[in-house]
Amino acid sequence: MRRIDVLGLGLGLFLAGGGLFVALRLFGLDGITAGIWSQAVMVIGVIGWLLTYLLRVVTHNMTLNQQMDNYESAVLQKRLEELTPEELAAIQAKLEAEKASS
């Protein structure tokens, strides 16, 4: 994420919190109650975002992990394409022998 993206996201969240505060004030709540509720909603939102992040970490569904998996697959595919037909047949025979023995 670029620095300008972070600044834009921070500004957007700041404006969303302020907008929620103003909306609650227009809804009829006093300033203190509207401030408490707008902060509560924003904190719950941050906790929800944190939980989704932790879920991606635990399930290894993060961008870096996906990039590494794609890279490994591409390297293995390239190595497979570079094999001669004789080498490929030898590997297949070895795999079939292992499958039969187990």
C-alpha positions as CSV (number, residue, x, y, z in Angstrom):
1,M,0.0,0.0,0.0
2,R,1.4,3.4,-1.0
3,R,1.7,6.3,1.4
4,I,-1.0,8.3,-0.3
5,D,-3.3,5.3,0.0
6,V,-2.7,5.2,3.8
7,L,-3.3,8.9,4.0
8,G,-6.5,8.7,2.0
9,L,-7.8,5.7,4.1
10,G,-7.0,7.6,7.3
11,L,-8.8,10.7,6.1
12,G,-11.7,8.6,4.9
13,L,-12.0,6.9,8.3
14,F,-11.7,10.3,10.1
15,L,-14.5,11.8,7.9
16,A,-16.6,8.6,8.4
17,G,-16.4,9.0,12.2
18,G,-17.2,12.7,12.0
19,G,-20.1,12.0,9.6
20,L,-21.4,9.4,12.0
21,F,-21.2,11.9,14.9
22,V,-23.0,14.5,12.9
23,A,-25.7,12.0,11.8
24,L,-26.2,10.9,15.4
25,R,-26.5,14.6,16.5
26,L,-29.1,15.2,13.8
27,F,-30.9,12.1,14.9
28,G,-31.4,13.8,18.3
29,L,-28.6,12.6,20.6
30,D,-26.6,15.0,22.7
31,G,-23.0,15.6,21.9
32,I,-21.5,13.3,24.6
33,T,-23.8,10.4,23.7
34,A,-23.3,10.9,20.0
35,G,-19.5,10.9,20.6
36,I,-19.6,7.8,22.6
37,W,-21.7,5.9,20.1
38,S,-19.7,7.1,17.1
39,Q,-16.5,6.0,18.8
40,A,-18.0,2.7,19.8
41,V,-19.0,2.0,16.1
42,M,-15.6,3.0,14.9
43,V,-13.8,0.8,17.5
44,I,-16.1,-2.2,16.6
45,G,-15.2,-1.6,13.0
46,V,-11.5,-1.6,13.7
47,I,-11.8,-4.8,15.8
48,G,-13.8,-6.4,13.0
49,W,-11.1,-5.5,10.5
50,L,-8.4,-6.9,12.8
51,L,-10.3,-10.1,13.1
52,T,-10.5,-10.5,9.4
53,Y,-6.8,-9.8,9.2
54,L,-6.0,-12.4,11.8
55,L,-8.2,-14.9,10.0
56,R,-6.2,-14.4,6.8
57,V,-3.0,-14.8,8.8
58,V,-4.1,-18.1,10.4
59,T,-5.5,-19.5,7.1
60,H,-2.3,-18.4,5.2
61,N,-4.5,-16.5,2.7
62,M,-2.3,-13.4,2.6
63,T,-0.9,-11.8,-0.5
64,L,2.7,-12.8,0.2
65,N,1.7,-16.5,0.7
66,Q,-0.4,-16.5,-2.5
67,Q,2.6,-14.9,-4.4
68,M,4.9,-17.6,-3.1
69,D,2.6,-20.4,-4.0
70,N,2.2,-19.0,-7.5
71,Y,6.0,-18.6,-7.9
72,E,6.6,-22.2,-6.7
73,S,4.0,-23.5,-9.1
74,A,5.5,-21.6,-12.0
75,V,9.0,-22.9,-11.1
76,L,7.8,-26.5,-10.9
77,Q,5.9,-26.1,-14.2
78,K,9.0,-24.7,-15.9
79,R,11.1,-27.6,-14.6
80,L,8.5,-30.1,-15.8
81,E,8.5,-28.6,-19.2
82,E,12.3,-28.8,-19.4
83,L,12.3,-32.6,-18.7
84,T,13.0,-34.9,-21.6
85,P,10.3,-37.6,-22.3
86,E,12.7,-40.2,-20.9
87,E,13.1,-38.4,-17.6
88,L,9.3,-37.8,-17.4
89,A,8.7,-41.5,-18.0
90,A,11.2,-42.4,-15.3
91,I,9.5,-40.1,-12.8
92,Q,6.1,-41.5,-13.7
93,A,7.3,-45.0,-13.3
94,K,8.8,-44.2,-9.9
95,L,5.6,-42.5,-8.7
96,E,3.5,-45.6,-9.9
97,A,5.9,-47.9,-8.0
98,E,5.5,-45.8,-4.8
99,K,1.7,-45.8,-5.2
100,A,1.7,-49.6,-5.7
101,S,3.9,-50.2,-2.6
102,S,1.7,-48.1,-0.3
